[in-house]
Each structure stands twice: as C-alpha cells, then as structure tokens.
Amino acid sequence: MRNPEECPYCRMRVFPWQDAGGGKICPTCRNTGRPVAPNPRTPPPWSPYGQAGPQTPWTNPSGGANAPGAIASMVMGLLAMIFTVYGVVFAILALVFGYRAKRAIIDTGGQWGGAPFAKTGIILGWVWVGVVGAMLVIFLFVALAIDDPEPDSAAQPKMESGRIQLGAGQTYLWGFYALGTEQEVTYSCQDLSGGNLTCALHSVYDSSEPHLDSRPAWSKSHGAPARGSALLARGEYALAVTCEAAPGCDVTFELTLRDTSET
C-alpha cells in the first residue's frame, strides 16, 4: 500500500504523479510551491501506480456550465403546459432544445451538465403533445357528432302527433321545419266526434304553394280521416286544422317527415 509523501515545494502530503521521465509531480502545486487549480479539460499525468493520487472531481466546462439549451428546454416545456393549446411553439422548442442538449452531453462524455433540465424539457414537450392531441381527437369526434347527429336520417322519418279541442270555426296551426333540401311530408287529421274539418299545409314565409309536386297539400274530412302529402323544400311550414262543425271538434292529427334528397 502506498504512503503519501511530503511535497518539498508546498509541504503538503500527497500522492505524487510520475511523468514519462520518471520525475515526481505534486498534484497540488505542480512543483511550484502554491496550489494550482486543475485544468478540467486535461486529465492528470500518467502514473505507474495505476491510480494517480487523490482524485480531483472534474467540473463542467466554463466553471460547471450546463449544456447549451438544457435550461431553455425545461423553460419552454413549462410554458407549453401553461398555455396548453396555444403552447405549440413552446412544445416544439422544448423538444428541439432538449434533444440538442442531450446530444451535446453524450458527445462530450458527460463534461457538459444540465442533463436533468434537458430530460425535464423533453418529458414536458411530449406530455403536451399527448394531452393536446387527445383534446383535438375528442373535439373532432364531438364536432362530427354535432354536424351529423342522425347519419341515417333518410331511413328514420320524423313523426309528430297531437290531439286538440277546437270550437266551431277555430283554426289550429302546428309549425315545423323542413331541414333537408327535399323532404316528403304526409299528414292526416280527424274529428273523433264525427264533424267536418279542413287540413291544409302552408308555407310560413312564402305565400306560394309549399309543395314541389302536383299532389294536393290540403284535404277536407266529413268524419273520416283527412289525409294529404307534399314534397317540401327547406323552410318553415305549418299544418292548419280548421273545425267546421258545431259545437266543436275533437281533433287528432299526425305528421311524418322523410328526407328524400339523397334517395
């Protein structure tokens, strides 16, 4: 086992280095009599003893500086998480700076510091990508569901019905919307008390006939169900039921809309 020797220059007990010529070098003062700061870029001289004296921990370049972009990567990652959807630029910069700093640390054999900062920035950047990506997917699904709530609407007609009491001469208007570019409507009205009534289909904003084909859009009942049909364009319509019997009518009505624009 080696014993430390006293340096004749600085009087420190050290494990001297040995140069190629066989001379001894004090690792503390370099044979100058005063302590000398170690050069972080230069390894200690070769020693035949295998381990060259007390080891001075190597520091990072520039007095322990972090790799370029390491701290910037972490800061960009934090900003990306703060601004969420609007942090796309920060997330990209966090990943770019983080991977560059990580590569610099690897290429220099660990002489650069800041590996935890770079790792944090990379993790935050990818977390932002995952969170915002999931939000966008959910938003797209919701938007598609709102735009097309009934993708098979042509095969699923809309049906409405009701029952009302009308006095003689009274008219009841039941409004509805035709949302398709071409919709077929069928309707029926009946006075359960056996009186007379009139069923007619009207366009709310247009005084012209609401139907596009030649089928009648009105019908009259003498106790039996009054039925009619029409082919409608997009718009707002009303089914008008008028009681023509005294003292009044017990009316039931039914209306069915079917989209025929793609059939």
Buried (B, 14 or more C-beta within 10 A) or exposed (E): EEEEBEBEBBEBEBBBBBEEEEEBBBBBBBBEEEEBEBEBEEEBBEBEEEEBBEEEEEBBBEEEBBBEBBBBBBBBBBBBBEBEEEBBEBBBBBBBBBBBBBEBBEEEEEBBBBBEBBBBBBBBBBBBBEBBEEEEEEEEEEEEEEEEEEEEBBEEBBEEEEEBEBEEEBEBEBEBBBEBEBBBBBBBBBBEBEBBBBBBBBBEEEEEBBBEEEEEBBBBBEBEBBBBBBBBBEBBBBBBBBBBBEEBBBBBBBBBBBBBBEE
